[in-house]
């Protein structure tokens, strides 16, 4: 078998797989049965009452329903949660595109999913005493090595306190970092037609994807992955390739275009962090000068 023939077969296989990935979740058939709402008494056709939203399949409160409602709080009893996890691993960009296109009920809400996975990761890390040794310890080491006057030390201590607080409060840190990640993604991909709010939703889903990868890492390596500058617990090299895959699907890019834009996105995140750090230094310096007046 020649090289050209093998290449054509590989490309054909890749095309078929990619086409299958793009297929959205099947929407349930239209329900034509007539129902009388148990809550408001309204007569209607369909699965839910259009007046109050009650499901047509009324069920009595049983022990099974009690367990199901409790699990739904964490997404464990909800079918869209497992479907969302599957698609975040299999077709993340296409899934996010479907969600932004109106397929909201097919997937688990991104904010709720992010909160659930963050709590699970924090709980597992606490139970097994996993901790990231890079952030808090690195901050302390840097502050110990800095030379300067009392004013400089004081400013760095302020910044250190802020970074340590964010390191110890993962949910706040993730939300804080996502603000800058969203801004960078919106600037880099603004020509693709998504506004900044839609970009925000897409980044929350991508964050959920990395949370799933973090849990897999913890189960395999039995440790918490090292934190990088992005709001993910996955090492930078892995995060880079995952983002290339995500953005290729989400924005309809080729691999070369996705590599270039992902690189530009990461550099812009760095630039925003540096700009924020400089502004923070200036603000602390200004406050200190005002106090001395």
Secondary structure as the mmCIF struct_conf table of DSSP 4:
data_model
#
loop_
_struct_conf.conf_type_id
_struct_conf.id
_struct_conf.beg_label_comp_id
_struct_conf.beg_label_asym_id
_struct_conf.beg_label_seq_id
_struct_conf.end_label_comp_id
_struct_conf.end_label_asym_id
_struct_conf.end_label_seq_id
HELX_RH_AL_P HELX_RH_AL_P1 UNK A 3 UNK A 21
TURN_TY1_P TURN_TY1_P1 UNK A 22 UNK A 22
HELX_LH_PP_P HELX_LH_PP_P1 UNK A 23 UNK A 31
STRN STRN1 UNK A 34 UNK A 36
TURN_TY1_P TURN_TY1_P2 UNK A 38 UNK A 40
STRN STRN2 UNK A 43 UNK A 45
BEND BEND1 UNK A 46 UNK A 47
STRN STRN3 UNK A 48 UNK A 48
TURN_TY1_P TURN_TY1_P3 UNK A 50 UNK A 52
STRN STRN4 UNK A 55 UNK A 55
BEND BEND2 UNK A 56 UNK A 57
HELX_RH_AL_P HELX_RH_AL_P2 UNK A 63 UNK A 73
TURN_TY1_P TURN_TY1_P4 UNK A 74 UNK A 77
HELX_RH_AL_P HELX_RH_AL_P3 UNK A 79 UNK A 90
BEND BEND3 UNK A 91 UNK A 91
HELX_RH_AL_P HELX_RH_AL_P4 UNK A 92 UNK A 100
TURN_TY1_P TURN_TY1_P5 UNK A 101 UNK A 102
TURN_TY1_P TURN_TY1_P6 UNK A 105 UNK A 106
BEND BEND4 UNK A 107 UNK A 107
HELX_RH_AL_P HELX_RH_AL_P5 UNK A 110 UNK A 127
TURN_TY1_P TURN_TY1_P7 UNK A 128 UNK A 129
BEND BEND5 UNK A 133 UNK A 134
HELX_RH_AL_P HELX_RH_AL_P6 UNK A 135 UNK A 145
HELX_RH_AL_P HELX_RH_AL_P7 UNK A 150 UNK A 168
HELX_RH_AL_P HELX_RH_AL_P8 UNK A 170 UNK A 188
TURN_TY1_P TURN_TY1_P8 UNK A 189 UNK A 189
HELX_RH_3T_P HELX_RH_3T_P1 UNK A 190 UNK A 192
BEND BEND6 UNK A 193 UNK A 193
HELX_RH_AL_P HELX_RH_AL_P9 UNK A 196 UNK A 221
BEND BEND7 UNK A 222 UNK A 223
HELX_LH_PP_P HELX_LH_PP_P2 UNK A 224 UNK A 227
BEND BEND8 UNK A 229 UNK A 234
HELX_RH_AL_P HELX_RH_AL_P10 UNK A 236 UNK A 251
TURN_TY1_P TURN_TY1_P9 UNK A 252 UNK A 252
HELX_RH_AL_P HELX_RH_AL_P11 UNK A 255 UNK A 292
#
